[in-house]
Amino acid sequence: MLALTKSSSHYQMAAEVDFDQILPSENSLAVLKKESLQNIAAGKCDAIFDKILNDCLKDREKAKELAYTLFSGSRCDYFRSFNVSGKALSYLLLDEKLSTPDLCHVIKNAFEDLKKEKIPSSQTMTNSKEINGWNGYPGEVYQEDEMVAVHHGGGRRHIESFLKGSSESGYKCDSDHQGIFLTPIPKNFDRSNIKMAVLCSRAPLYATRTPLKHCDDAQVIAGLVQKKYLHSVNCNAYEVILKKEDASRLTLLYSETIAANINQLPVLNKDKFLCKFDEDPDLKIRLSQSFDRLFGSI
């Protein structure tokens, strides 16, 4: 069984650890997702994290899923915004040429830094938006059962989770509801060209902004939903809310994962981050080369 060694340069058999006795692999990510930051900082998740990381060493998609599970959501808002390891991970996830074992080292480094974080006094963010029934754009009238074309830009994993009805998905819409924000497409647009409607909208900007900070892939979608399931918000007239309990009412017409833009990520002091790997010069060089590829693509 492969595992990360204390020396960051290579990997070895970890026969002395039977990870399969810790927790069934199909449940481990779900358990880690629900753990509090307090328990993570206290080291109570070390064993399950090591088990998952061990499973990721030869599977890049699993490694990216681990990063999303651990660092997305409000639990890590402060960490993603201010910790150099958290910010660096968001960048390095975008370099497909970085080896999966090296990516696992970056995830491990971020996890260890997360455990050192000071626990905020409150991680609950309030939202004062009031939601009401949506009445359509000015000059447009929809019947309650009429289908409305909508689009959305966000994180691929978050969108998939929402559409499957996951209890952890969606955004806080008001004191009582969670959902996602959609933008209706005006009636006079040629809906046969739905892809053009999405790519020329705000959706790509939304998809490449916040999701990347949550270690997610940028995705845009479009679909149809009956007017009666859409609700207005009190800030942006062009946005509507689809509540989590109505997620199944959205019929997808178009979905695409789009290219990421590192300009949307927080400013990173990469030299400060790379200093964390001074004890492993080879790994440090490979990570520096990864940053060169990323910044050279701008």
Steps between C-alpha positions, in 0.01 A plus 500: 500500500649834391525788744674833531823475697646770723757559228304688236697364207374147475240247602526161665293206610320570826436142608486595866176698445181321402294793378208280405434442869453872563185558295346359184628708208152574364411682823826677578453812286146550624618480862785744440265744326280522809778534758531829685808717471547452874533122458736539206723739696497260795640221282188288524489459121863406443437128451215539256692769308804274469281216375342717230833652399648152467220413257575815297865439421425335165167669426506872421123534493478354851767745614300792361187362667686488831611863461142606424358299790746641749537864396170603339211662682474747787709278731819623330404851386771671704762238420447523123518878504806556719709184539778467242463120484126524443547754222786306338290184486235683295769587246677166481176308451481672161829360372420169337872435444574492873528135600230352719744408781633860503144631511438272798795661678345842442167378641680347800684828562173697486335254739781539753474879475124481544552318830705797624237758416340703777135401522281807423257590777215458253495339157132566439431761235161668508309589187234769511363438151125461482366256244165535330325358197662610172277696266719498189691777327321833439275461200500122515219291644538137600226263603575306821554173314689657209858386445770763550847462348773570756878480525754476781876510544662325793707205617447165328500292817275746681250507214492121473452472875215753492317328216525171688336661805802485732438658840842675483439673167350836415551848639326667790217698340329628812449383858294200391613384158799383299521503123697616198480826310388480138465762228188478280552532127262759348216362294612675183834313487536215254497211745605255229847650543512448876879457510555847354257645753705352783850579374406863426349548847639552850508122554864447390613780733318345794635156410863615496486723807388343827509125410876498439556627854295203620723252312221435252487492119335785309172397341209671324154351460166592348159344538126536529293536815139602556450862605327402825823352638702820450533766770634854483764650727514852636835603352551394135191531284649269239548210743253244627526220753422134454456351846681181587179308548406586140833402342345204319266740317788632288538322167853542364538600134870580497799445727869567440816514708692807385862609520610654827658845533760538774449876490183432698697344788632690805844659467762243600850541640634186334852540644359497852311184416797328338710560813283238669677238290860603567572157646413339169679697224380270221135542590552874543642521147208304355247727674687808380484363145127450544456866592710598197262306277197660659623857491647450154150418373358839597 
